[in-house]
Amino acid sequence: MASSTIAPTPSSFFVDKKDLGFSAFPSTTSQISIHKCKKPISKMIVSVMAPQQSERKPATSGSVKTAMTLTEKIFSRASEKPQLSPGENVWVNVDILMTHDVCGPGSIGIFKKEFGENAKVWNREKIVIIPDHYIFTTDERANRNVDILRDFCQEQNIKYFYDIKDLSNFKANPDYKGVCHVALAQEGHCRPGEVLLGTDSHTCTAGAFGQFATGIGNTDAGFVLGAGKLLLKVPPTLRFVMDGEMPDYLLAKDLILQIIGEISVAGATYKSMEFIGTTVDSLSMEERMTLCNMVVEAGGKNGVVPADSTTFKYLEDKTSVAYEPVYSDGQASFLSEYRFDISKLEPLVAKPHSPDNRALARECKDVKIDRVYIGSCTGGKTEDFMAAAKVFLASGKKVKVPTFLVPATQKVWMDVYSLQVPGSGGKTCSQIFEEAGCDTPASPSCGACLGGPRDTYARMNEPKVCVSTTNRNFPGRMGHKEGQIYLASPYTAAASALTGYVTDPREFLQ
Amino acid sequence: MAATLLTPSPTTIFTSTTIKPSLSLSSPTLKFPFYTTFSKTLTTQHHQTPRATTISPRATPSTTPSPTSFHGICYVLGDNIDTDQIIPAEHLTLVPSKPAEYEKLGSFALCGLPSATYPTPFIQPNKTKSTFSILIAGENFGCGSSREHAPVALGAAGVTAVIAESYARIFFRNSVATGEVYPLESEGRVCDECRTGDVVTIELGESRLVNHTTGKEYKLKPIGDMGPVIEAGGIFAYARATQMIPSQ
């Protein structure tokens, strides 16, 4: 970034950046513990009960010859190799494969072509199929693609298919969830120490649970459907240490925009990004998901937050499957380590047309906008809507531009209508949004985050200027290729909706 | 390589799939190129006026392309060309594994490029194939989504090879896994020296790019030990060759 972009200096809160051969963190972090969650056994689709993998011997700290990072340890266990180094390619056993309506049909086609029309998937309980991208549309091919998923799931007796049939009323579909990355977490498919692959680049979101999660293409997914494994390269790890008390006007979106702005959209290519520090420790699971969600915008192969009590508590009522967290060894080798004092960070945006085009929100106060979009796997979770509601509540004003709200999942949608916003006198998010003049919260899906069919709700069909809580702002991302997208946190998005300009949320939160 | 690469077209000659691998197929591990250096570029703009596509006498290749070469007209792109520009999301309802939809997908390749920056359309109106069979790009080509539709759309449009300064991981991986396009890396910033419409030859054996329009040559990074996967025809063929999955 040009130094003029961040005032007073581009990295006033960026304390130290150095290449380290090792990192002096306590070796106690290499301990492995087995967690058995408290969720009762149930046959309902909402519970996740894949059988334990007794055939796989977990790597223990005793078998480690040389110190390894968290990601290297997961690869080691999943490939049944006691020692691995960055750059090695190994066949990795997959714990969960996720696909959706955009890539699922192609993956299924490849599976049938390569393994045979009558072939069976490697494990019907380890495949999660989530229609979410192009759902509420009249596009015939989009609707057909969901039918392809349904037929395949019936044919293969896939246990976790979150189906939707009645498009006129999503609530009439109890199995339908919405955005795959948020649904995976809510339904208990994300577990520490495991390998989760998905046909979507934002599969890296699940790294928030201390697991390896990355996006793959149709061909690789077709391969995994039949073989249950995939040839993967062990990535080196970049470590990001974030310390300091998080100011109450910042969200995890600001943290990841800062990091991407620092290292660029290609700065983590083929690399793992590990997030630690007191700031990270203080983040909720949803905020950790935001952090890991956008590592792919830095080119990262995966992002990971070491599992801790916050993780275990979140998982208590979501899975009955035993899992084994792993942690980076004290002497593990990191390619680079970046340190940030988050207490000095200010609200950020990524200006068009790149997620690394970082600027302070307050520096963009003259940018007139046409609309605001709050939604997606990045910024459409329950806490994201609570954050936006907090800004609207504090202002007591009405929005000056159309403000579109797209809850990520059915559960988030219900939370928007039922959870009371602290300090509101008992009001829900939906009531606050209505009073502020926002659009009625839409049916849960990926929505306009990636453009999609022309009748997609809130799609940018004209060259508008939008402040969005989504993840990418390359040309054409939300529809029109001359559109301009400013990526921002829900705080900044809500503040901008109230003024009609890109706005620092401190105008309303302090 | 995928069969689509073997189909002759007026602008493309792919005469052989014989590539000397630097790693035997029986090797237990395969190491793809590992990119460690990136310089940051924030702009995606890369405006260039196309040169004439006719080959001047001095630009005519002195010999026919070697058995491991790609020859054709190039289309030049800048940095950070993401998957939404390669194939906009509105076209993702097309299923690449369905032959008719595969062809249709190709007709939309690179239609997401901003017209002001790239005034020459990659595919002419009412055409399904491009006259440009080789892409030359800058850094971080194919960043963004993991959608395999991106390399597939390029392959379906008639692209045989891409030369980029660097690649986003997933695009590179999908290119290798599918065998749709051959992903090569340039030693330097070739995208600043070539123009859309230049006639070029990629000589794999010698790891070089020859621009016949300008008479210049450029060094390419060796294909390295991902060669066996490409030579085998993608991840399935490679897995069968190494007995990771049974032969059909």
Contacts between the chains, C-beta under 8 A, distances in Angstrom:
chain1	res1	chain2	res2	distance
A	1	B	40	7.8
A	1	B	42	7.5
A	87	B	31	5.9
A	87	B	34	5.6
A	88	B	29	5.6
A	88	B	31	7.2
A	89	B	29	4.7
A	89	B	30	4.5
A	89	B	31	5.7
A	89	B	32	6.9
A	90	B	29	6.4
A	91	B	244	6.3
A	102	B	92	4.8
A	102	B	93	7.7
A	102	B	147	6.9
A	103	B	146	7.7
A	103	B	147	6.5
A	103	B	148	7.0
A	105	B	95	4.5
A	105	B	97	7.4
A	106	B	95	5.1
A	106	B	96	4.9
A	106	B	97	4.9
A	106	B	148	6.6
A	106	B	149	7.8
A	108	B	97	7.8
A	109	B	95	6.3
A	109	B	96	7.7
A	109	B	97	2.7
A	109	B	98	6.7
A	110	B	97	5.5
A	113	B	97	6.6
A	114	B	236	5.0
A	114	B	248	7.6
A	116	B	248	8.0
A	133	B	92	7.5
A	134	B	92	7.6
A	134	B	93	6.3
A	139	B	93	5.9
A	141	B	93	3.8
A	141	B	94	6.9
A	141	B	95	8.0
A	142	B	93	4.7
A	145	B	93	6.3
A	145	B	95	6.9
A	148	B	95	7.6
A	199	B	146	6.4
A	199	B	148	7.9
A	200	B	145	7.4
A	200	B	146	5.9
A	201	B	144	6.7
A	201	B	145	4.9
A	201	B	146	4.1
A	201	B	147	7.9
A	201	B	170	6.1
A	203	B	146	7.5
A	215	B	145	7.8
A	215	B	146	3.4
A	215	B	170	5.8
A	216	B	146	6.1
A	216	B	170	7.4
A	216	B	173	7.4
A	217	B	146	5.8
A	217	B	147	7.3
A	217	B	148	3.4
A	217	B	170	6.8
A	217	B	173	6.9
A	217	B	174	3.9
A	217	B	177	6.1
A	217	B	178	7.2
A	218	B	96	6.6
A	218	B	97	7.2
A	218	B	148	4.2
A	219	B	148	6.2
A	219	B	174	6.9
A	219	B	177	4.3
A	219	B	178	5.0
A	219	B	234	6.6
A	219	B	235	6.1
A	219	B	236	7.4
A	220	B	173	7.2
A	220	B	174	7.7
A	220	B	177	5.4
A	220	B	235	6.5
A	223	B	177	7.9
A	223	B	235	5.7
A	223	B	236	6.4
A	223	B	239	7.0
A	223	B	245	7.9
A	226	B	245	7.2
A	227	B	239	7.3
A	227	B	244	7.3
A	227	B	245	5.4
A	229	B	244	7.8
A	231	B	30	6.5
A	231	B	235	6.8
A	231	B	238	7.9
A	231	B	239	7.5
A	231	B	244	7.8
A	233	B	31	7.3
A	233	B	32	5.8
A	233	B	34	7.8
A	264	B	38	6.4
A	264	B	40	3.9
A	265	B	80	6.0
A	265	B	140	6.1
A	265	B	143	6.0
A	266	B	38	4.2
A	266	B	40	7.6
A	266	B	80	7.7
A	266	B	139	6.0
A	266	B	140	4.1
A	266	B	143	7.1
A	266	B	166	6.5
A	266	B	168	7.3
A	267	B	38	6.1
A	267	B	40	7.5
A	269	B	35	5.6
A	269	B	38	6.6
A	269	B	140	7.2
A	269	B	166	7.1
A	269	B	167	7.8
A	269	B	168	6.5
A	269	B	169	5.7
A	270	B	34	6.1
A	270	B	35	6.1
A	270	B	169	5.2
A	296	B	170	7.9
A	299	B	38	7.9
A	299	B	140	6.8
A	299	B	143	6.6
A	299	B	168	6.0
A	299	B	169	6.6
A	301	B	169	5.7
A	353	B	44	5.6
A	354	B	42	5.7
A	354	B	44	6.8
A	354	B	80	6.1
A	356	B	40	7.0
A	356	B	42	6.6
A	357	B	42	5.3
A	450	B	84	7.3
A	450	B	89	4.3
A	450	B	145	7.5
A	451	B	84	7.2
A	451	B	88	6.3
A	451	B	89	4.1
A	451	B	90	5.7
A	452	B	89	5.4
A	452	B	90	6.1
A	452	B	92	7.8
A	453	B	90	5.8
A	453	B	93	6.9
A	454	B	90	6.5
A	472	B	82	7.3
A	472	B	84	7.3
A	472	B	144	6.2
A	474	B	44	7.2
A	474	B	80	7.2
A	474	B	82	4.2
A	474	B	84	5.3
A	474	B	85	6.6
A	474	B	143	7.9
A	474	B	144	6.3
A	475	B	44	6.7
A	475	B	84	7.2
A	475	B	85	6.0
A	475	B	112	6.8
A	475	B	113	7.7
A	475	B	114	5.0
A	476	B	84	5.0
A	476	B	85	6.4
A	476	B	88	5.5
A	476	B	112	4.5
A	476	B	114	7.9
A	477	B	82	7.9
A	477	B	84	5.1
A	477	B	89	8.0
A	479	B	90	7.9
A	481	B	85	7.8
A	481	B	88	7.5
A	481	B	112	5.8
A	481	B	113	7.7
A	481	B	114	5.6
A	481	B	115	7.8
A	482	B	114	6.9
